[in-house]
Amino acid sequence: MRYGTATISISVILLLIICFPSWSAAQYQVQHTAPTVINPEDNSTLRFSVPGISRSDIQQAYLYYRTEGDVSYNQQQVDYRQGTFQTKLDINSDESSSVEYYFSLTTRDGNRTTYPEQNPSDQPVRVEVVDRESKDPDLKNKEGTLAAKIGYNILSPDPDKRVSREDLVIAATFFYEDTTIQKGSFQLHLDGQNVTSEAQTSSYFLSYVPERITRGSHRVKIVYERNGSRYKVAEWSFEIGTPDTETEALSFQQGQENFTSGEVQFSARDQQVAQSQDDILRGRLRMRGRQGDLRYSVTGNLTTQESSRLQPQNRFSAELRYQDWAELRAGDFYEQMSRMTLSGRRVRGVNAELHLNGDNINGMFVYGRMRRSVPNLYQAIQSSYDTVGTTGNQPIIDSTYSMSFQNQGRGAYQRKIVGGRISFGDRTPIRWGLNAIKVQDDTNSVDPVNDFLDVTSRPDRLTSQLTNEEIQYLQQNPGALSVTGTENPKGNFVTSTDLSLNLDQNRIRFDTEVGVSMLNNDINGGYLTQERADDLGLDLDHSTEDILSQLSWFIIVNENMSTLPFRYDQSGSGDSELQPFVPMGIFGGRSEARFYYFDHRLRVQYRWMGPDYRSLANSTIRRDLSGFNISDRFNLLQNQIFVTLGYERLQNNVLGTEDATTTTSTYRTNLSWYPVRSDLPRISAGIRLRDRGNGVERTNPFLSGDQLFASVRNVRTTGSDTVVAPRPVNAFTTQLNFSITQQFEVADILNDATFNVSYLKTDDQAFRYGGVESMSYSFQLQNRYTNLPLNTRIGFHLNQSESRGGLASFDIYGVSLGGTAFLLDDKLELSGRLAYTRNTQKSESLEVNQNKVTNVFDNYYTRSGTMQTEENNTYAVNFNARYQLATRHSLVALADFTNVVSRSANRSLPNDRILELRYIFEF
Amino acid sequence: MFISIKRLISLGVVILLTSVSMLTMGPKAVQQGEAVEPDEGNDKQKVAKTSDNLPEERPIAFVRRFKPQVNIFNAAAGKFAEAEKAEKLYDGDTLMTGKDGYAAVQFMDKSLTKVKPSSLLLINGSVDNSTQSNSTRILLKAGEVMMDVEDRNRGDFEVATQTSVATVKGTKFGSSVDSKGSSTHFVLEGSVEVFARESNQRETITDGQFARVSQDGQDIETGQLEDDELDQRQKEFDDFDKKLESKKVKFRFRGEDGEIREIELEYYENDQQ
């Protein structure tokens, strides 16, 4: 029966490959079902599917996430596996009651697709974080508290050890005095699942032999339950695979200190995408080991897709750790220093850390590059002539010479980073830290064209379309050449200091960080000298020039700073004299206090970010923002109901330099029911109301009625003058979310069903075509067959959105089927997925009605009257097989097939297909 | 999947012998024919043993791996049972390995004891909640064991025989009792103090040494083992671990009414067939 099912699956797939004719969409849509809640115990995996995409289309995919109240997003790379993008989200529930995230995919043609599709950073996906463990410090796993009074010994398997499936026994023993804790029971969780009913548990000992467990990493957690509250006793991970020792899994080398283990992969892929044939080879190495007190790990990824036009696709890293106090990393790593300096960016370089005196003195140093240089590729210079007038009978002709980049020819400067952190204290009760980074582009890494003199020194045939006269003219007037889109090399220095306090047994926590940032948008000319200042009509004295010279080690200061640290004072000679001063806009800070009392988690946060606070090492920091956020999360019914109440008020224009200040007030409520019994559903419902406004009314003396609210400019009259007024902002957003997850068993099949509904509506009171309304449904059913080695999945997704006041709408309907079968005594794993998406887009463009041609202030938007419709059907088939050749050797085969038919264009194109073979050796 | 006639017969003999031994003989069937004395040498903490309403007792070890036949006599319940993976062992329990049986027993401090075929041992011990330490004594009545004792528990681990007591001061060592009653202790790593019960003579042996106590418990003979012999002793135990992978066989029967029934049995390969 099992073999028959696999045979049928393969036949269906082959039939689809033969029968389906055509291809290829340029626009991708991301499908995703958000989890109802995220439980930090469960090691949540987020999955995003993008019908129609193939691995060769992907340039990069990232998940941006932040916990409640964070000023910026963290980013982590998302893997593409078996036709979906997958990544694990590691959330520390101590930090927040909710997490927000969005997914960003950049394809090789430069297009970016996100989920959510509209304004993802402003309207990310929000999911409640629930942790059923009690947060009462008396009950947490800290010294002197209840769980700490329970000693334990992990008997098997050892933490981080690799054992074979046949040899696995999970066992632990407990030590405690009967009189010190009240009667309760131990529970065992494996990969987030409560398996206590299948384990042998008693007051002092616990053991469990799983009947079925997959290869790979697994997590064990032992919890002590008392009166509905749970206290974590122990938690560790292990791996199922080929054991570390060569001979047997259990020998007198148990507990040995020296080991080496790892994995080597080679893969070969043949693909045909958009009629382009390509062969890609990849190699990957992962190795870790231990020699006495020294631990090491090495990873490497090599691919023939490496290109000098892209950031590195080949990745390497090596890490050494000596006991718990010294670490050294080299290669590619994602560094985390602090939220306001360096957070989650990939750096290729070296990183060293020291932790002394039991983590009371810590130091970190980073040096490397965040980006490698990519040369510019230009098109040939184009000349154009326009007649702009006449003089007498002779026309006046204006000549223009311009040069632009080739398709994807824009280059990039190499961006280097050097920085460090030093901190004192391990946060209990206090920790103080100081951070500093310098990010600077290497001006010699790219050879840009700024004027015609730079062209003559290049080997490219950039003058091939010019006449000799034109070339001569440009040689005499090199500045006449206009080069568009050139990126200037930047420099950035950021420093911050942070302080953390933990009081009253961690019931009170306080964190604050204050930073200052300086950004130079063009460091080409170096620091500002007296000579350059004279050219600019400024008077710069020698002492100030000296200061700038010394500062250039940290940041190059010249006229291209995002905020000039100078004030202009009129000198006696009439020149403007530069006086240094400290602009407030380059500062930023955030403070947060959390209180844990009576099952409440109260958080109060305040932040103030100047408009010029920028870190090139953390581009997701929101600037020009001030305000506070207060939220309370409390639990009811013995940690089964979680309630969140929150209020946030933010404003921009923190320096008061703009004509209007936008204020955003957000009210948020969420209720989650997370019952202990697995036969009851888990439900989460939330409402979010947001009011944005700047107090500016829509005004235009030349328009009225509907035309007023469709005006191109906001205009007011002051006396006899007509001036452009600030753009009005007045919008109210209502967002509703509902999610339910239910586990149930039918005919020996364990099922997990999740249903999500979300609704968003924005009423724009200031602009006729600004409203948005969106409704989204998704359903997912996962089945695990108790008596069959089979898992299946079915998903359904519907998204109906309307924007621009009804001018644009899109409907996305998608359905997917998938399954995994384990055959031949788990040696063969077959996975398949079939997805269909129908995408209908309608849009009507806006045109500018110029009304009276002589008056630019009375223009207003009107509908063009032409509705464009595009409909696409996408079919995607993914197939994956993994076969264990021998104890340490595996073979994986992958097949992807994609077909997109454009119903509106009625076209038929060749299919895309990918075939890949991969060999894996574990040691 | 079907097996050869030869293996089928071996399997049947194993099943038959196990059934007979469980029903009639118990541990007395092992070489010395001695009665089981679950309380012998038990100078550690005791728990009241009644057949019903047993208070919860802390196990002192569990069966980490095994290959049939391995039986455990539970002192509190007063009955034998076939061992299972992760089976708990309590103070006063007896473990017996059959002719082809093998067991690896792990104690609560992670010390490991490997038990060769045809061995019989009585386990006594206790656990100190405050120091999380074990006090363990293994009374080896027959056969051979090899132990890897956790460093922190060196002072409270003993292997006793009828004629000697070995107190562990090191980490890896083995003990055996031959058919005549003399006992031998050998050390792979660390040191062991051997005490002859009758003469009170004591000897400490270290890496690569052995101590043999005569059957009357009077004399202790010590010596050095050759490297080859040490390797061979360790290899024997390692080989047992390698052969723990079981195989499955299906028997298909057709009933009187023509219905088909299948029974799946698990079996282990033995060296002797």
Interface residues (C-beta under 8 A of the other chain):
Chain A: G151 N153 L155 S156 E166 D167 V169 A171 T173 F175 Y176 E177 Q200 S202 S203 Y204 F205 S207 Y208 V209 T247 E248 A249 L250 S251 F252 Q254 G255
Chain B: E56 R58 P59 F62 R64 R65 K85 A86 K88 A104 Q106 M108 D109 K110 L112 V127 N129 S130 Q132 M146 D148 K172 L188 Q234 D238 D241 K242 L244 E245
